[in-house]
Structure formats: C-alpha cells, structure tokens
Amino acid sequence: MLLAMLMAILLAAAATVQSFRVDIVDLAPLYIAIMIFLGCGLHLLRRMPSRDGAAAERARGGQRLGHMLVITGLFYFMAATAALGCAALARTALPYADGVLAAADRALYFDWLAMMAWFQASPRIATLLIHAYAAINWQPQLAIVLLCGLGHPALAYRFMTAWGICLLLTILAFPFFPAVAAFHYYDVDPAQMPGATAWASWHLETLMEGLRSGARATLDGDALTGIITMPSFHAASAILLIFAFWPFTWLRWPFLVLNMVMFASAVPVGGHYLVDTLGGLLLALIAIAAAIAVHGRGADIRLDWKAIRRPIRRREAGLASI
C-alpha cells in the first residue's frame, strides 16, 4: 500500500510539473473497479474466524478471498498509475538514449540485427517467443490466486512488494534513458516480422514525440501504454515471476523455463536492446532482496500437492463432525 501511495504521489507531482490534464471521466471506471476490489477485500478481512469448526473454515476461505482481492486491486492500481506516471515523465525530454544503448549492446558483442535476422528466419521459434512474451498478461494474477488460495497470503504480499519496488525503480530510471526502441532505431519493417504483436514497440516514436512535444497533454485511457525501453520491465517481470512461483514445488521448473523464454523474448518481440534486459534483471534482483528483507525468506514453506489436499481434508473432517 505504501508503494501504491508513492506511485500516486509521483504521478500527481509529474502531471502537475509537466502541465498534464487528467481525464477523470475516462479513467474513472478503471479506478472505481480497483476501489471495489480493495473495498470488498478489506471488508472480508475484517471478519475474524469463529471458534466453530465449519464456520471457521468458511471464515478462513473468506479471508483468503479477501487477501486475493486486496492484492489484485493493488496490482492493477500500481500498473495503471505507473503507466500514467511514465507518460507524464516522458516530457522531461532528455535526448534519446538509443545510440548509447545500441553502443552498449555492441560493447557486449551482441549483434541486434543478426539476432533479428535469425528470429525472422525461424518462424516456429518466433511463435514460441511471441506466446511467451504475452504470458505476462496472466502469470501475476495466477500467482496471486494460487498463493492466497492455498493459504499463504504472506508470500503473495511479498511477491507484490517485490513487483511494486521494481516497478517504482523502473519508473524513476525511465526519464534518464528515453528511447524509441530498437525496432525504430534499426529501421525494422513490421511487415517483415512474423506475428508482430507488441503494438507499442512499433509505434513508440509516435507516442514519445506526442508526449515530449506537448501534443498529447491529457492523461487518459490511451496513456495506459508501456513506453519504457530501458530498463526492461518485461525482463524484470520474468525474474519476479520465477520468484513468485518458486515456492510451488510442482510449478517451479515449468515456470522457470517459461519465464526464461519470456526474458529472452523481450529483445526480438518487445524491441528491447540487450542491455535493457540486463538493467531489468538488476532491478528485479534488488527488488526481490528488498522484499525478502521486509517480509522474510519464508524458507520453511514449500507448497506441494499436499498443500492442496490439506484444506480439503480439513473441510471433510468439519463436515463429518456436524
């Protein structure tokens, strides 16, 4: 909640300093929905478990749902507020950093154009990377549902703390590395790309120029678009999601593989430079370390199939005692 408040303060300050107008009517449905999630979740958390076995089990179920709703509300609040904050911060209008980022790639002996040629010539691998890139749309919510549903909301809050810290650090770094993405810098034609799905990456120059020039002076639903190139939050989120799913012994390795592929997909699918992904990796590790420092390691918790069976058995035992 503190991280969400800091993002809201950052958005308000940036919008005020950069003279942006906030379209409250356009954004109201989104934020009303978020407030409903938070309000319903906090209401459920106020209900303490009673001493009766069956009633206590129902109350615990309500509390798990309450934690799930609260964390979901915080997740979407931070996502929306961060996107609007970045749009406002884009008007700081420092010189584009694409040349510096491309030079950093070359210093790491990474040939971006050669990588893209390989990507274009490998349609099956391209399809795999495109699907992995889109996995960011459902993984965070799945992690929240599983962690809260299995009775370990502390791990869900720890994950959301790491996510929020990383997102806040990414927003703060963004104005110092404004960029139009590698697709535009290297003049890649979308028609030559197999399944070009990252819309914002292909139109980032237009979005950035509108914000930097003042042509776009309103923060509305159209501003809820990812415009960060360096550091790559897509790459950072892959590391954070590995952290989120790691306690599940039965999901650990599949999601490790999925998110390693998602991490790699940020370059050819998202139009990032290699150095962007390394910046995202660094911020994710800092955020995870900070979240562990706040919430603890939780090293004694390992969620396996027994963790699913235990609440079922408790429920069966409660019904048998009635």
C-alpha positions as a printed NumPy array, in Angstrom:
array([[  0.   ,   0.   ,   0.   ],
       [  2.907,   2.337,   0.745],
       [  4.358,   1.634,  -2.711],
       [  0.976,   2.319,  -4.322],
       [  0.8  ,   5.639,  -2.439],
       [  4.304,   6.591,  -3.577],
       [  3.357,   5.905,  -7.196],
       [  0.223,   8.021,  -6.836],
       [  2.279,  10.883,  -5.374],
       [  4.821,  10.54 ,  -8.189],
       [  2.03 ,  10.645, -10.784],
       [  0.432,  13.725,  -9.197],
       [  3.771,  15.552,  -8.986],
       [  4.807,  14.688, -12.551],
       [  1.409,  15.599, -14.014],
       [  1.434,  18.924, -12.171],
       [  5.009,  19.887, -13.057],
       [  4.645,  18.839, -16.697],
       [  1.199,  20.505, -17.04 ],
       [ -0.769,  17.386, -17.936],
       [ -4.533,  17.244, -17.592],
       [ -6.012,  14.076, -16.109],
       [ -9.18 ,  12.858, -17.83 ],
       [-11.009,  11.73 , -14.714],
       [-14.129,  10.681, -16.642],
       [-12.171,   8.344, -18.918],
       [-10.104,   6.815, -16.095],
       [-12.911,   6.637, -13.514],
       [-14.286,   3.174, -14.485],
       [-10.837,   1.602, -14.086],
       [-10.131,   3.173, -10.705],
       [-13.676,   2.546,  -9.452],
       [-13.231,  -1.14 , -10.282],
       [ -9.92 ,  -1.134,  -8.409],
       [-11.549,   0.515,  -5.385],
       [-14.301,  -2.114,  -5.434],
       [-11.682,  -4.867,  -5.348],
       [ -9.897,  -3.202,  -2.442],
       [-13.099,  -2.39 ,  -0.55 ],
       [-14.542,  -5.888,  -0.862],
       [-11.226,  -7.435,   0.092],
       [-10.79 ,  -5.28 ,   3.188],
       [-14.401,  -5.986,   4.225],
       [-13.78 ,  -9.743,   4.056],
       [-10.561,  -9.399,   6.054],
       [-12.457,  -7.743,   8.904],
       [-14.371, -10.984,   9.516],
       [-12.461, -12.988,  12.128],
       [-12.746, -16.794,  12.147],
       [-15.188, -18.065,  14.771],
       [-14.482, -20.956,  17.103],
       [-16.922, -23.289,  15.375],
       [-15.096, -25.7  ,  13.061],
       [-17.252, -25.413,   9.931],
       [-17.803, -21.676,  10.398],
       [-14.09 , -21.152,  10.989],
       [-13.308, -22.932,   7.734],
       [-15.746, -20.7  ,   5.872],
       [-14.248, -17.602,   7.506],
       [-10.756, -18.689,   6.53 ],
       [-11.98 , -19.11 ,   2.968],
       [-13.394, -15.584,   3.09 ],
       [-10.101, -14.241,   4.371],
       [ -8.195, -15.938,   1.562],
       [-10.554, -14.337,  -0.928],
       [-10.134, -11.026,   0.884],
       [ -6.343, -11.137,   0.577],
       [ -6.713, -12.144,  -3.08 ],
       [ -8.964,  -9.155,  -3.817],
       [ -6.753,  -6.68 ,  -1.943],
       [ -3.565,  -7.792,  -3.681],
       [ -5.299,  -7.85 ,  -7.068],
       [ -6.562,  -4.314,  -6.504],
       [ -3.085,  -3.134,  -5.522],
       [ -1.587,  -4.862,  -8.572],
       [ -3.868,  -3.079, -11.039],
       [ -3.623,   0.222,  -9.176],
       [  0.153,   0.182,  -9.412],
       [  0.098,  -0.936, -13.06 ],
       [ -2.27 ,   1.853, -14.148],
       [ -0.636,   4.547, -12.025],
       [  2.852,   3.591, -13.202],
       [  1.811,   3.801, -16.863],
       [  0.276,   7.257, -16.358],
       [  3.324,   8.381, -14.389],
       [  5.659,   7.323, -17.2  ],
       [  3.561,   9.249, -19.717],
       [  3.929,  12.386, -17.595],
       [  7.658,  11.828, -17.03 ],
       [  8.265,  11.426, -20.767],
       [  8.027,  15.214, -21.104],
       [ 11.345,  15.657, -19.288],
       [ 12.595,  15.336, -22.888],
       [ 16.207,  14.364, -22.297],
       [ 17.996,  13.294, -25.515],
       [ 17.053,   9.861, -26.788],
       [ 19.386,   7.175, -25.45 ],
       [ 19.05 ,   4.713, -28.358],
       [ 22.556,   5.394, -29.626],
       [ 24.032,   4.805, -26.187],
       [ 22.007,   1.624, -25.675],
       [ 22.953,   0.267, -29.103],
       [ 26.619,   1.037, -28.379],
       [ 26.318,  -0.813, -25.074],
       [ 24.987,  -3.839, -26.959],
       [ 27.968,  -3.732, -29.317],
       [ 30.313,  -3.468, -26.341],
       [ 28.758,  -6.709, -25.095],
       [ 29.43 ,  -8.267, -28.537],
       [ 25.718,  -8.523, -29.239],
       [ 24.642,  -8.044, -32.852],
       [ 20.999,  -6.939, -32.694],
       [ 20.41 ,  -7.103, -36.455],
       [ 21.906, -10.597, -36.716],
       [ 19.627, -11.721, -33.88 ],
       [ 16.624, -10.245, -35.673],
       [ 17.562, -11.965, -38.948],
       [ 17.699, -15.286, -37.096],
       [ 14.326, -14.544, -35.489],
       [ 12.739, -13.769, -38.855],
       [ 14.151, -16.972, -40.353],
       [ 12.843, -19.171, -37.509],
       [  9.024, -18.951, -37.55 ],
       [  8.478, -21.752, -35.014],
       [ 10.849, -20.224, -32.512],
       [  9.32 , -16.821, -33.24 ],
       [  5.853, -18.165, -32.432],
       [  7.146, -19.656, -29.165],
       [  8.749, -16.359, -28.159],
       [  5.621, -14.371, -29.046],
       [  3.435, -16.586, -26.839],
       [  5.983, -16.435, -24.023],
       [  6.099, -12.631, -24.297],
       [  2.314, -12.484, -23.843],
       [  2.499, -14.665, -20.704],
       [  2.993, -11.53 , -18.614],
       [ -0.736, -10.878, -19.085],
       [ -1.86 , -13.834, -16.937],
       [  1.029, -15.028, -14.775],
       [  0.89 , -12.403, -11.994],
       [ -2.81 , -12.996, -11.346],
       [ -2.329, -16.768, -11.36 ],
       [  0.444, -16.45 ,  -8.78 ],
       [ -1.772, -14.282,  -6.553],
       [ -4.713, -16.707,  -6.825],
       [ -2.587, -19.766,  -6.027],
       [ -0.669, -18.208,  -3.136],
       [ -3.781, -16.78 ,  -1.476],
       [ -5.995, -19.747,  -2.342],
       [ -3.575, -22.18 ,  -0.733],
       [ -3.486, -20.149,   2.457],
       [ -0.152, -18.328,   2.124],
       [ -1.08 , -14.671,   1.538],
       [  2.198, -13.564,   3.152],
       [  4.028, -14.951,   0.126],
       [  1.609, -13.117,  -2.182],
       [  2.249,  -9.842,  -0.336],
       [  5.988, -10.489,  -0.551],
       [  5.7  , -11.007,  -4.318],
       [  3.603,  -7.859,  -4.723],
       [  6.111,  -5.87 ,  -2.656],
       [  8.915,  -7.006,  -4.964],
       [  6.774,  -6.208,  -8.004],
       [  5.957,  -2.721,  -6.7  ],
       [  9.544,  -1.893,  -5.74 ],
       [ 10.809,  -2.983,  -9.152],
       [  8.086,  -1.025, -10.932],
       [  8.843,   2.112,  -8.913],
       [ 12.591,   1.837,  -9.623],
       [ 11.84 ,   1.32 , -13.32 ],
       [  9.688,   4.468, -13.431],
       [ 12.375,   6.511, -11.697],
       [ 15.057,   5.289, -14.136],
       [ 12.92 ,   5.813, -17.247],
       [ 13.353,   9.618, -17.697],
       [ 17.144,   9.215, -17.823],
       [ 17.   ,   6.667, -20.676],
       [ 14.174,   7.734, -23.025],
       [ 14.284,   5.713, -26.225],
       [ 12.239,   4.87 , -29.304],
       [ 13.122,   1.151, -29.14 ],
       [ 15.384,  -0.946, -31.328],
       [ 12.71 ,  -1.557, -33.979],
       [ 12.72 ,   2.103, -34.96 ],
       [ 16.432,   2.707, -34.346],
       [ 17.384,  -0.125, -36.726],
       [ 14.516,   0.695, -39.127],
       [ 12.896,  -2.739, -38.996],
       [  9.784,  -3.135, -41.146],
       [  6.846,  -4.698, -39.217],
       [  5.78 ,  -6.459, -42.423],
       [  8.992,  -8.493, -42.26 ],
       [  8.287,  -9.673, -38.733],
       [  6.471, -12.957, -38.039],
       [  3.469, -12.113, -35.864],
       [  4.467,  -8.625, -34.669],
       [  2.291,  -8.331, -31.55 ],
       [  3.94 ,  -5.699, -29.325],
       [  1.986,  -2.76 , -30.765],
       [  3.509,  -0.103, -28.529],
       [  7.058,  -1.057, -29.518],
       [  6.322,  -0.404, -33.196],
       [  4.701,   2.972, -32.527],
       [  6.879,   4.11 , -29.647],
       [  8.442,   7.028, -31.522],
       [  4.991,   8.49 , -32.29 ],
       [  3.873,   8.024, -28.679],
       [  7.055,   9.527, -27.261],
       [  7.093,  12.502, -29.624],
       [  3.492,  13.336, -28.807],
       [  4.244,  13.315, -25.089],
       [  7.568,  15.145, -25.351],
       [  6.279,  17.88 , -27.65 ],
       [  3.116,  18.571, -25.676],
       [  0.818,  17.459, -28.5  ],
       [ -0.56 ,  14.881, -26.066],
       [ -1.292,  16.783, -22.884],
       [ -4.043,  14.6  , -21.428],
       [ -3.597,  11.513, -19.281],
       [ -6.445,   9.192, -20.223],
       [ -7.02 ,   5.567, -21.175],
       [ -4.782,   5.946, -24.231],
       [ -1.861,   6.758, -21.915],
       [ -2.073,   3.307, -20.295],
       [  0.629,   2.044, -22.625],
       [  4.088,   0.743, -21.816],
       [  6.663,   3.212, -23.146],
       [  9.716,   2.159, -21.133],
       [ 12.668,   0.809, -23.093],
       [ 15.478,   0.96 , -20.531],
       [ 15.276,  -0.814, -18.138],
       [ 13.007,  -3.525, -19.494],
       [ 10.212,  -4.218, -17.034],
       [  9.185,  -7.174, -19.193],
       [ 12.561,  -8.771, -18.483],
       [ 12.338,  -7.776, -14.823],
       [  8.858,  -9.276, -14.517],
       [ 10.162, -12.625, -15.784],
       [ 12.578, -12.77 , -12.842],
       [  9.891, -11.615, -10.404],
       [  7.505, -14.322, -11.632],
       [ 10.147, -17.001, -11.147],
       [ 10.38 , -15.685,  -7.58 ],
       [  6.576, -15.83 ,  -7.214],
       [  6.2  , -19.425,  -8.41 ],
       [  9.34 , -20.798,  -6.757],
       [  7.581, -21.959,  -3.54 ],
       [  5.43 , -24.334,  -5.625],
       [  7.494, -27.493,  -5.983],
       [  5.134, -28.737,  -8.715],
       [  5.197, -25.49 , -10.73 ],
       [  8.738, -24.285, -10.074],
       [ 10.521, -25.73 , -13.074],
       [  7.811, -25.227, -15.744],
       [  7.505, -21.557, -14.802],
       [ 11.279, -21.193, -14.599],
       [ 11.525, -22.335, -18.223],
       [  8.542, -20.227, -19.319],
       [  9.95 , -17.076, -17.764],
       [ 13.452, -17.63 , -19.071],
       [ 11.896, -17.741, -22.529],
       [  9.835, -14.649, -21.696],
       [ 13.009, -12.898, -20.556],
       [ 14.679, -13.692, -23.892],
       [ 11.583, -12.658, -25.878],
       [ 11.882,  -9.043, -24.675],
       [ 14.576,  -8.403, -27.298],
       [ 13.09 ,  -9.755, -30.561],
       [  9.387,  -9.405, -29.681],
       [  9.432,  -6.323, -27.453],
       [ 12.056,  -4.432, -29.446],
       [ 14.405,  -4.029, -26.478],
       [ 18.151,  -3.755, -26.583],
       [ 20.063,  -6.498, -24.785],
       [ 21.296,  -4.001, -22.212],
       [ 17.655,  -3.175, -21.388],
       [ 17.071,  -6.741, -20.237],
       [ 20.231,  -6.691, -18.115],
       [ 19.005,  -3.487, -16.474],
       [ 15.665,  -5.162, -15.788],
       [ 17.444,  -8.177, -14.306],
       [ 19.428,  -5.955, -11.938],
       [ 16.335,  -4.066, -10.74 ],
       [ 14.412,  -7.318, -10.237],
       [ 17.179,  -8.751,  -8.05 ],
       [ 17.299,  -5.548,  -5.991],
       [ 13.509,  -5.62 ,  -5.581],
       [ 13.495,  -9.293,  -4.54 ],
       [ 16.231,  -8.67 ,  -1.967],
       [ 14.272,  -5.71 ,  -0.577],
       [ 11.029,  -7.723,  -0.413],
       [ 12.779, -10.562,   1.428],
       [ 14.255,  -8.029,   3.856],
       [ 10.742,  -6.695,   4.556],
       [  8.748,  -9.939,   4.617],
       [ 11.319, -12.634,   5.427],
       [ 12.563, -15.532,   3.355],
       [  9.724, -17.957,   4.   ],
       [ 12.313, -20.701,   3.525],
       [ 10.294, -23.159,   5.594],
       [  7.339, -23.002,   3.182],
       [  7.289, -25.373,   0.231],
       [  3.936, -25.683,  -1.492],
       [  3.38 , -29.142,  -2.958],
       [  0.337, -31.272,  -3.758],
       [ -0.168, -31.919,  -0.031],
       [ -0.821, -28.204,   0.416],
       [ -3.878, -28.614,  -1.802],
       [ -5.103, -31.746,  -0.057],
       [ -4.844, -30.352,   3.495],
       [ -7.707, -27.797,   3.276],
       [ -9.864, -30.411,   1.514],
       [ -9.254, -32.902,   4.317],
       [ -9.966, -30.255,   6.962],
       [-13.228, -29.425,   5.218],
       [-14.174, -33.116,   5.039],
       [-13.384, -33.529,   8.719],
       [-15.5  , -30.494,   9.591],
       [-18.462, -31.84 ,   7.642],
       [-18.112, -35.254,   9.271],
       [-18.278, -33.67 ,  12.742],
       [-21.594, -31.923,  12.018]])
